[in-house]
Every structure is written in structure tokens, then in C-alpha cells.
Amino acid sequence: MTTIDFLALAVIALQIGDMTSTLGALRRGGREVNPLLAWLMRRIGVVPALIAAKGLGTALAVWLWLLGGETELWLLAALYLWVVLHNMRVGRRRS
């Protein structure tokens, strides 16, 4: 497995982690801070909005993997790792 393969898989796994940690944080009284995603959640519901957003994030990871965007995948992995850790802290604080 190459570095770019690992990064693409990591970003996809972090999409799942983001979805589950967001759901946990929301259940414990947290709020969605991404205004576009918050709007979408109000329009179509929390779970459908998260599935749509994570589907786009996964598609982006696959697209970058196919294009050889290793630097971009590093950045996405770092961003989503931060998001997941933030969601987990919010969820813990509010429980």
C-alpha cells in the first residue's frame, strides 16, 4: 500500500468518524458549526445531511486519490482528524 492509498483510506475512515462523532456531539447538546451543513440539516434532517456531506467528502478523497493529490489528501486527513477530535471533546464535555 502506498502513502496516497493510505491517505485516501484514512480520509474515508475519518468521514465515518466525523459522522458518528457529530451525531454523538449533537445528541449531547452540541451544535453544528458549519453553516452550510447546519442549514442542510434543518432542511432534510440530521442523518440525511450527514450522509450527503460524508458522501461528498468520500468522493473528494477518491477523486484526489485518482489524481495523485497526496498533499491535498494530507490536508484533508489533518482537517478531518481535527474535526473528529473536536467533536469527541464536545461530546465528552456535555455528557
Backbone bond lengths (Angstrom), bond angles and torsions (degrees), N, CA, C in turn:
res aa  C-N    CA-C-N  psi(-1)  N-CA   C-N-CA  omega(-1)  CA-C   N-CA-C  phi
1 M - - - 1.450 - - 1.532 108.01 -
2 T 1.313 115.48 131.08 1.457 120.17 179.71 1.531 110.16 -85.59
3 T 1.315 115.54 169.81 1.465 120.66 178.37 1.521 110.79 -60.03
4 I 1.321 117.17 -43.68 1.469 119.63 -177.53 1.532 111.06 -67.15
5 D 1.338 117.60 -34.89 1.463 120.60 175.13 1.527 109.88 -62.00
6 F 1.333 115.32 -47.45 1.466 120.35 179.28 1.525 111.31 -59.64
7 L 1.330 116.49 -44.34 1.466 120.17 -178.83 1.522 111.83 -63.36
8 A 1.329 117.02 -42.78 1.466 120.00 178.57 1.523 110.35 -61.29
9 L 1.322 117.22 -44.53 1.469 120.49 178.12 1.526 111.45 -65.42
10 A 1.321 116.55 -38.01 1.466 120.24 178.40 1.524 110.86 -63.16
11 V 1.332 117.31 -43.71 1.470 120.32 179.42 1.527 109.96 -63.36
12 I 1.317 117.12 -41.45 1.470 119.85 178.34 1.526 110.39 -63.80
13 A 1.328 117.30 -44.16 1.466 120.15 177.16 1.522 111.35 -62.52
14 L 1.322 116.70 -38.07 1.462 119.98 178.75 1.525 111.79 -68.80
15 Q 1.337 117.91 -26.57 1.467 120.39 173.72 1.528 109.77 -62.12
16 I 1.332 115.10 -43.51 1.467 119.74 178.13 1.531 109.96 -65.80
17 G 1.329 116.33 -42.49 1.459 120.19 177.29 1.515 112.06 -62.19
18 D 1.322 116.93 -38.38 1.463 120.88 178.18 1.521 110.25 -64.46
19 M 1.317 116.51 -44.20 1.462 119.53 -179.20 1.530 111.35 -62.34
20 T 1.323 116.29 -48.92 1.468 118.43 -177.66 1.525 111.99 -68.75
21 S 1.332 117.31 -38.47 1.474 118.71 179.63 1.525 111.09 -71.79
22 T 1.329 117.83 -32.39 1.472 120.58 175.26 1.517 109.97 -64.96
23 L 1.324 116.79 -46.30 1.468 119.80 178.06 1.522 110.84 -58.53
24 G 1.324 117.02 -43.86 1.457 120.62 178.61 1.518 112.51 -62.69
25 A 1.324 116.75 -43.78 1.469 120.27 179.55 1.526 110.67 -65.31
26 L 1.335 117.46 -40.68 1.466 120.50 179.53 1.529 110.73 -65.08
27 R 1.329 116.60 -39.69 1.473 120.08 178.82 1.527 111.80 -63.83
28 R 1.332 116.17 -26.31 1.465 120.09 -178.50 1.521 112.01 -97.58
29 G 1.324 116.64 15.56 1.456 119.76 174.24 1.514 115.58 97.62
30 G 1.324 117.49 3.95 1.464 120.29 176.34 1.516 109.96 -72.75
31 R 1.316 115.88 175.61 1.468 119.82 178.29 1.517 108.90 -135.65
32 E 1.325 114.32 155.26 1.463 119.85 177.97 1.521 108.08 -77.90
33 V 1.326 117.48 125.34 1.462 120.71 -177.41 1.526 112.95 -93.61
34 N 1.326 117.87 -15.14 1.459 120.62 175.33 1.527 107.28 -77.65
35 P 1.338 118.95 112.63 1.463 120.30 -174.63 1.534 113.59 -62.18
36 L 1.311 117.52 -35.27 1.459 119.81 179.26 1.526 110.93 -67.64
37 L 1.318 116.26 -43.77 1.464 120.02 178.97 1.536 110.62 -69.00
38 A 1.320 117.49 -38.05 1.476 120.25 177.18 1.529 110.02 -61.47
39 W 1.327 116.94 -42.37 1.470 121.25 177.85 1.522 110.34 -61.80
40 L 1.343 116.21 -45.63 1.460 120.61 -179.45 1.527 110.74 -63.68
41 M 1.324 116.71 -37.77 1.469 120.57 178.02 1.525 110.81 -61.65
42 R 1.330 116.04 -40.71 1.469 119.66 178.43 1.528 111.03 -67.40
43 R 1.311 117.55 -34.34 1.471 122.12 -176.80 1.528 113.16 -76.67
44 I 1.343 117.03 -44.76 1.469 118.60 -172.83 1.523 113.91 -121.53
45 G 1.316 117.88 -3.45 1.459 121.41 -179.58 1.522 111.22 106.50
46 V 1.307 114.85 157.13 1.470 121.12 -174.55 1.524 111.54 -64.73
47 V 1.318 117.17 -54.57 1.466 119.73 -175.28 1.529 111.95 -65.19
48 P 1.353 119.65 -47.66 1.466 118.03 177.83 1.536 112.86 -59.65
49 A 1.330 117.35 -37.25 1.468 120.59 179.06 1.521 110.81 -65.97
50 L 1.328 116.17 -41.95 1.462 119.44 178.79 1.523 111.45 -66.37
51 I 1.324 117.19 -40.39 1.465 120.42 178.33 1.528 109.61 -62.31
52 A 1.325 117.12 -43.27 1.467 120.47 178.95 1.525 111.20 -63.14
53 A 1.321 116.88 -46.13 1.466 120.90 -178.73 1.520 111.31 -65.26
54 K 1.313 116.88 -42.72 1.464 120.14 -179.27 1.521 110.46 -70.68
55 G 1.331 117.52 -31.81 1.466 120.57 173.90 1.519 111.11 -62.48
56 L 1.329 116.14 -42.05 1.466 120.03 176.86 1.527 111.10 -65.65
57 G 1.320 116.64 -41.30 1.464 120.42 178.40 1.525 111.77 -62.81
58 T 1.324 116.10 -39.51 1.456 120.67 177.78 1.525 110.45 -67.44
59 A 1.339 116.47 -42.72 1.467 120.23 177.93 1.527 110.51 -61.15
60 L 1.317 116.90 -39.92 1.465 120.68 178.13 1.530 110.48 -63.04
61 A 1.326 116.70 -42.78 1.472 120.31 179.19 1.530 110.83 -61.79
62 V 1.326 116.53 -43.85 1.467 120.12 179.65 1.527 110.06 -65.32
63 W 1.320 117.37 -42.35 1.469 122.01 179.16 1.528 110.65 -60.58
64 L 1.329 116.14 -46.38 1.463 119.69 178.68 1.525 111.55 -64.71
65 W 1.319 116.63 -38.05 1.461 121.26 177.51 1.531 109.88 -61.08
66 L 1.334 116.34 -46.18 1.467 120.45 179.99 1.527 112.24 -64.83
67 L 1.331 116.49 -33.76 1.463 121.06 179.92 1.529 112.87 -83.15
68 G 1.328 116.55 -9.87 1.457 119.58 -178.10 1.518 113.43 80.16
69 G 1.324 116.39 28.23 1.467 121.38 -177.45 1.517 112.66 -82.98
70 E 1.316 116.00 68.32 1.468 120.05 -177.17 1.528 112.15 -63.08
71 T 1.314 117.36 -44.75 1.478 120.38 -179.74 1.520 110.64 -60.85
72 E 1.322 116.62 -43.76 1.464 120.94 -179.99 1.524 111.27 -64.67
73 L 1.332 116.48 -37.82 1.469 119.53 177.36 1.525 111.50 -67.45
74 W 1.339 117.37 -37.32 1.472 119.87 173.73 1.526 110.13 -57.94
75 L 1.333 115.88 -45.97 1.465 120.24 -178.68 1.528 111.18 -64.40
76 L 1.334 116.67 -43.75 1.469 119.75 178.38 1.520 111.34 -63.24
77 A 1.318 116.99 -42.78 1.469 120.31 178.97 1.526 110.61 -60.90
78 A 1.328 116.68 -43.66 1.469 120.22 179.38 1.524 110.42 -64.05
79 L 1.327 117.01 -43.60 1.468 121.17 179.53 1.520 110.88 -60.28
80 Y 1.322 116.74 -50.43 1.463 118.87 -176.73 1.521 112.66 -71.76
81 L 1.316 117.95 -28.53 1.460 119.22 173.26 1.523 109.50 -63.64
82 W 1.337 116.93 -43.35 1.463 120.57 177.37 1.528 110.40 -61.25
83 V 1.339 117.34 -44.06 1.473 121.39 -179.10 1.527 110.42 -60.89
84 V 1.323 117.09 -46.70 1.467 120.53 -179.31 1.524 110.48 -62.41
85 L 1.322 117.49 -46.05 1.471 120.26 178.86 1.524 111.17 -62.58
86 H 1.330 117.14 -40.42 1.470 120.83 177.02 1.527 110.33 -61.36
87 N 1.330 117.11 -47.81 1.468 120.74 179.54 1.521 111.16 -59.27
88 M 1.323 116.50 -39.53 1.461 119.57 -179.97 1.531 110.82 -66.84
89 R 1.339 116.53 -39.18 1.483 119.25 177.30 1.529 110.61 -64.32
90 V 1.328 116.52 -43.46 1.474 120.31 179.10 1.519 109.90 -62.19
91 G 1.324 116.26 -44.69 1.458 120.07 179.48 1.503 113.34 -62.01
92 R 1.332 117.14 -38.77 1.455 121.20 178.92 1.525 111.77 -70.00
93 R 1.310 116.02 -39.26 1.465 121.21 -177.67 1.521 111.72 -64.81
94 R 1.319 115.93 -32.84 1.461 120.00 -173.56 1.525 113.45 -95.46
95 S 1.330 117.70 -2.16 1.470 117.97 -177.78 1.507 111.87 -85.86
